[in-house]
Amino acid sequence: MSLHFEDYVTKANTWLNRVAEHMNIPDRNKAGRIFRAVLHALRDRLPSGEAAHFGAQLPIIWKGIYYDGYRPDHEPVRIRHEDQWLEFIRSKDALAEIKDLPTLDDARLAFEGVMQALHDLLSPGQYEKLQNALHKDIKPDKISH
């Protein structure tokens, strides 16, 4: 079995480019940090089975980033209000939070951009499962189906 690292990098870059495009962020490092923050927020919000199903859809490099620091025995974070959800996303951006997502509006635009990219990149069934796992008050409202 041969490993095709270049293919893994290409696919990871394709996803990153799509996310950056939907967020209208030309800085790929910033887009990557924000994508990681949203992935970690989603991961920690989903029950472990759904988190694993979602993670299985990611390209291998993003899958590694998604699972970094993950605890499968976690209790899903119970967030039901938009502002709490956006603050949670901001908190997942580690030390770059103030630079990347200085306001809740920035976090909202980032979340919507990532979800638009995921809508494009995931299978329709997996995207629907992801949407269904989110409380109605934290679902992105600008995604076209």
C-alpha positions in Angstrom: 0.0 0.0 0.0 1.4 3.3 -1.0 0.8 6.6 0.8 -0.1 9.5 -1.4 0.8 12.4 0.8 0.6 14.9 -2.1 -3.0 13.8 -2.6 -3.8 14.3 1.1 -2.3 17.8 0.9 -4.2 18.7 -2.3 -7.5 17.6 -0.8 -6.9 19.5 2.5 -6.0 22.6 0.5 -9.1 22.2 -1.6 -11.2 22.3 1.5 -9.2 25.2 3.0 -9.6 27.2 -0.2 -13.4 26.6 -0.2 -13.6 27.7 3.4 -11.5 30.8 2.8 -13.6 31.6 -0.3 -16.9 31.4 1.6 -15.5 33.5 4.5 -14.0 36.0 2.0 -10.6 35.7 3.8 -7.6 35.7 1.5 -5.2 34.8 4.4 -5.1 31.0 4.3 -3.4 30.8 7.8 -6.3 32.8 9.3 -8.9 30.8 7.4 -7.3 27.6 8.6 -7.3 28.7 12.3 -10.9 29.7 12.0 -11.8 26.4 10.2 -10.1 24.5 13.0 -12.0 26.5 15.7 -15.4 25.8 14.0 -14.5 22.1 13.6 -13.5 21.8 17.2 -16.7 23.7 18.3 -18.9 21.3 16.2 -17.0 18.3 17.4 -17.5 19.3 21.1 -21.2 20.0 20.5 -22.0 16.7 18.8 -22.6 13.4 20.6 -19.5 11.1 20.2 -21.2 8.9 17.6 -22.3 11.8 15.4 -18.9 13.5 16.0 -17.2 10.3 14.6 -19.5 10.1 11.6 -18.8 13.8 10.8 -15.1 13.3 11.3 -15.1 10.4 8.9 -16.2 12.8 6.1 -13.2 15.1 6.5 -10.0 14.8 4.4 -7.2 13.0 6.3 -5.3 16.1 7.3 -8.4 17.9 8.5 -9.5 14.8 10.2 -6.2 14.9 12.3 -6.8 18.5 13.1 -10.5 17.8 14.0 -9.5 15.0 16.4 -6.6 16.9 18.0 -7.4 17.1 21.7 -10.7 15.2 21.3 -12.0 13.1 24.2 -14.6 10.5 23.0 -16.0 10.2 26.5 -17.0 13.8 26.5 -20.5 15.1 27.2 -21.7 17.2 24.3 -21.6 20.9 25.1 -25.1 22.1 25.8 -25.4 25.4 24.0 -28.8 26.7 22.9 -28.3 30.4 22.3 -26.6 32.0 19.4 -24.3 34.3 21.4 -23.1 31.5 23.6 -22.4 29.4 20.5 -20.4 32.2 18.9 -18.4 32.8 22.1 -17.7 29.0 22.2 -16.4 29.2 18.6 -14.2 32.2 19.5 -12.8 30.3 22.5 -11.7 27.5 20.2 -9.5 29.8 18.3 -6.9 29.6 21.1 -4.7 32.6 21.4 -5.7 34.1 18.0 -9.3 34.7 19.1 -8.9 38.5 19.4 -7.1 38.8 16.1 -9.2 36.3 14.0 -12.7 36.7 15.6 -12.7 40.0 17.5 -16.5 40.3 17.6 -19.5 38.0 17.7 -20.4 39.3 14.2 -17.0 38.1 13.0 -17.7 34.7 14.6 -21.1 34.5 13.0 -19.7 35.3 9.6 -17.0 32.7 10.1 -19.5 30.0 11.2 -21.8 30.7 8.3 -18.8 30.6 5.9 -17.6 27.3 7.2 -21.1 25.9 7.1 -21.5 27.0 3.5 -18.2 25.3 2.6 -19.3 22.1 4.4 -22.6 22.3 2.5 -20.6 22.2 -0.7 -18.1 19.6 0.4 -20.0 17.0 2.5 -22.5 14.5 1.2 -26.1 15.9 1.4 -27.0 13.3 4.0 -24.0 14.1 6.2 -24.7 17.8 6.0 -28.3 17.2 7.0 -27.2 15.1 10.0 -24.9 17.9 11.0 -27.6 20.5 10.7 -30.1 18.3 12.7 -27.6 17.9 15.5 -27.4 21.7 16.1 -30.1 23.4 18.2 -32.4 25.6 16.1 -31.0 28.8 17.6 -27.4 28.0 16.5 -28.1 26.8 13.0 -26.7 29.1 10.3 -29.6 30.8 8.6 -28.0 31.9 5.4 -27.2 28.5 3.9 -28.9 27.8 0.6 -30.0 24.2 0.2 
